[in-house]
Amino acid sequence: MEKIMEKENCYKIAVLVCGQLREFNIGVKSWDCLFDLNCDFYFSTWDKSSQSKKKWPNYLDNNEIKITKNMVTDTIPNAIVSVLNEEDYGYINKDKITDKQILHWKNTLKICMDSNIKYDVIIVTRPDVFLHLPDLLNYINNLKENEIRNTSFGDLSNFFEDIFFMGKFNTIKTFIENLKESEITYIHEDLYTYLISLNFFLNSFPFDLKATEVRPVINELYIKNIDYDTVKLSNSEFILKYGEQN
């Protein structure tokens, strides 16, 4: 894939990309909606990447890969990439995915703030996400104070979908900085409760704006002009083959 070229945009937007790199090489093919806005990218990831043996117990035995910064910067040259060794974070409950996720959110936010760049908007997502976000700029234009916008998991209330969300800089800064890992167990429900406790409000994008994880079975369906529907099909086949997540 060619390196991403910088484009002009009237907003200064930081994208915090958090978690295992996994199928980033496929997900990034759908990120034109972000590249067109000339966003700055901050990555926080582990130095090893694999699909969870706990969640997918029948998956390939030897699928762990070593992660280096250039796996990101070869595609997004100006990305700031923090590669963490999980063994250095002994206080993190390694069986509690939410704790690790929040650690990466906080790490990218710190790196972003250390840049001393004044941002208008922060977007939070993950490396292995496939996006279909037409007219994203329109929703950025209409962001309100204390509002978080996210992609929807369905017609659910009291539910925070964490794959892709965004807000004004101070809103997301406050949201991430004040998160306490011990209070977040059932991530979708607990994050929503936490958001309300901050007197923030959640607005989901319309259903035609979508985000989904890329599962490794996509490699069996890979096509040059891969699209959202193909990724969703691969996710369904992956679940049929290996079972539902816990």
C-alpha positions in Angstrom: 0.0 0.0 0.0 1.3 3.5 -0.9 2.2 5.8 1.9 -0.5 8.2 2.9 -0.2 11.7 1.6 -1.1 14.7 3.8 -4.2 16.6 2.9 -5.7 19.9 4.1 -8.4 20.2 6.7 -9.7 23.1 8.8 -9.7 21.1 12.0 -6.8 19.7 14.0 -7.7 16.1 14.7 -5.9 13.5 16.7 -6.6 9.8 16.2 -5.8 7.5 19.1 -5.3 4.0 17.8 -5.2 1.5 20.7 -4.7 -2.2 21.1 -3.1 -5.2 19.4 -2.1 -4.5 15.8 -3.6 -7.8 14.4 -5.2 -7.2 11.0 -4.2 -3.5 10.8 -2.8 -4.1 7.3 -6.3 -4.8 6.1 -8.3 -2.4 8.3 -6.1 0.6 7.2 -7.3 0.2 3.7 -10.6 1.7 4.8 -9.2 4.7 6.6 -9.5 7.2 3.8 -12.2 9.0 5.8 -9.5 9.8 8.3 -6.6 10.5 5.9 -8.8 12.9 3.9 -9.1 15.0 7.2 -5.3 15.1 7.6 -5.5 13.6 11.1 -2.5 13.0 13.3 -2.1 9.4 14.4 -1.0 8.2 17.8 -0.6 4.4 18.3 -0.3 2.4 21.4 0.1 -1.3 20.9 1.8 -4.4 22.4 5.1 -5.7 21.0 3.4 -9.0 20.3 0.1 -9.5 18.5 -2.3 -12.5 18.2 -5.9 -13.5 18.4 -7.0 -14.3 21.9 -6.6 -18.0 22.7 -9.2 -17.5 25.5 -11.7 -16.0 23.1 -10.9 -18.2 20.1 -9.6 -21.5 21.7 -9.6 -23.5 18.4 -7.8 -20.9 16.4 -4.3 -21.3 14.9 -1.7 -22.4 17.5 1.2 -20.3 16.1 -0.3 -17.0 15.1 1.6 -14.6 17.4 3.7 -12.0 15.5 6.4 -9.6 16.7 5.4 -6.0 16.3 7.7 -3.1 15.2 7.0 0.6 14.7 7.6 0.4 11.0 4.6 -1.9 10.6 2.6 1.3 11.1 5.0 4.0 9.8 5.5 2.2 6.4 1.9 3.1 5.7 1.4 6.2 7.9 4.8 7.8 8.0 4.1 10.6 10.5 2.3 8.3 13.0 3.7 8.4 16.6 3.9 4.7 17.6 4.4 3.4 21.2 5.1 -0.3 21.3 4.8 -1.6 24.9 6.1 -4.8 26.4 3.2 -6.3 28.3 5.6 -7.9 30.8 6.5 -4.3 31.9 3.0 -3.8 33.2 2.7 -6.4 35.9 0.0 -4.4 37.7 -2.4 -4.9 34.8 -4.8 -7.8 35.1 -3.8 -9.7 32.0 -7.1 -11.7 32.0 -9.1 -8.5 32.0 -9.2 -7.1 28.5 -10.8 -3.8 29.7 -7.8 -2.9 31.9 -5.4 -3.3 28.9 -7.7 -1.3 26.6 -7.9 1.6 29.1 -4.1 1.5 29.5 -3.6 2.0 25.8 -6.2 4.8 25.7 -4.4 6.6 28.5 -1.0 6.0 26.9 -2.0 7.5 23.5 -3.7 10.4 25.2 -0.5 11.2 27.1 1.6 11.0 24.0 -0.9 13.2 22.2 -0.8 15.8 25.0 3.0 15.6 25.2 3.1 16.8 21.6 1.9 20.2 22.8 -0.3 20.4 19.6 -3.6 22.1 20.1 -6.3 19.7 18.8 -10.0 20.4 18.2 -11.2 16.8 18.1 -10.0 13.4 19.3 -11.1 10.2 17.6 -10.4 6.9 19.4 -10.3 3.6 17.5 -8.3 0.4 17.2 -5.7 -0.9 14.7 -7.8 -3.8 13.3 -11.0 -1.8 12.6 -12.6 -1.5 9.2 -14.5 1.7 8.7 -17.4 2.9 6.5 -17.9 6.5 7.5 -19.2 8.6 4.6 -19.5 12.3 5.3 -17.6 12.0 8.6 -16.6 15.7 8.4 -20.3 16.7 8.7 -20.6 15.0 12.1 -17.3 16.6 13.2 -18.7 20.0 12.2 -21.7 19.4 14.5 -20.0 18.0 17.6 -21.3 19.6 20.8 -19.5 20.1 24.1 -19.8 17.1 26.4 -21.0 14.9 23.5 -19.4 11.6 22.4 -20.3 10.2 19.0 -19.8 6.5 18.3 -20.6 3.8 15.8 -23.6 1.8 16.9 -23.7 -1.9 17.8 -27.4 -2.0 17.1 -30.6 -0.5 18.5 -29.4 -0.7 22.1 -29.8 1.9 24.9 -27.4 2.3 27.8 -24.6 0.8 25.7 -21.3 2.3 24.8 -19.7 0.8 21.6 -16.0 1.4 22.0 -14.7 0.4 18.5 -14.8 4.0 17.1 -15.8 7.1 19.0 -15.0 10.8 19.0 -15.6 14.1 20.7 -14.2 17.5 21.2 -10.7 17.5 22.7 -11.6 18.4 26.3 -14.5 15.9 26.2 -12.4 12.9 25.3 -9.5 14.1 27.5 -11.8 14.2 30.5 -13.4 10.9 29.6 -10.1 9.0 29.3 -8.1 10.7 32.1 -10.8 10.0 34.8 -11.4 6.4 33.8 -10.7 3.9 36.7 -9.9 0.4 35.5 -11.4 -1.1 38.7 -14.8 0.4 37.8 -15.0 -1.0 34.3 -15.8 -4.7 34.0 -18.7 -5.0 31.6 -17.2 -2.5 29.2 -20.2 -1.5 27.1 -22.5 -1.1 30.0 -20.0 0.3 32.5 -18.6 2.8 30.1 -22.1 4.1 29.4 -22.7 4.5 33.2 -19.4 6.2 33.6 -20.1 8.6 30.7 -23.4 9.6 32.3 -21.7 10.2 35.6 -19.6 12.9 33.9 -22.7 14.6 32.7 -21.8 13.7 29.1 -24.2 12.4 26.5 -23.8 9.7 23.9 -25.0 10.0 20.3 -24.6 7.1 17.9 -24.0 7.7 14.2 -26.8 6.7 11.8 -26.6 3.0 10.9 -25.0 3.7 7.5 -21.9 4.9 9.3 -20.2 1.7 10.5 -17.1 0.2 12.0 -16.2 -3.5 12.6 -13.2 -5.6 13.7 -11.3 -7.4 11.0 -11.0 -11.1 11.8 -8.1 -13.3 10.4 -10.4 -15.4 8.2 -10.6 -12.3 6.0 -7.4 -13.5 4.5 -9.3 -16.4 3.0 -11.8 -14.0 1.3 -9.3 -11.3 0.4 -10.0 -9.2 -2.7 -8.2 -6.2 -4.0 -11.0 -3.8 -3.4 -12.2 -5.2 -0.1 -15.3 -3.5 1.3 -17.3 -3.4 4.6 -19.7 -6.1 3.5 -16.9 -8.5 2.8 -15.4 -7.9 6.2 -18.7 -8.4 7.9 -19.2 -11.7 6.0 -15.7 -12.8 7.1 -16.5 -12.0 10.7 -19.7 -14.1 10.5 -17.7 -17.0 9.0 -15.0 -16.7 11.7 -17.6 -17.0 14.4 -19.3 -20.0 12.8 -15.9 -21.6 12.5 -14.4 -20.8 15.9 -17.4 -19.9 18.1 -18.8 -16.8 19.7 -16.5 -14.6 21.9 -16.9 -14.8 25.7 
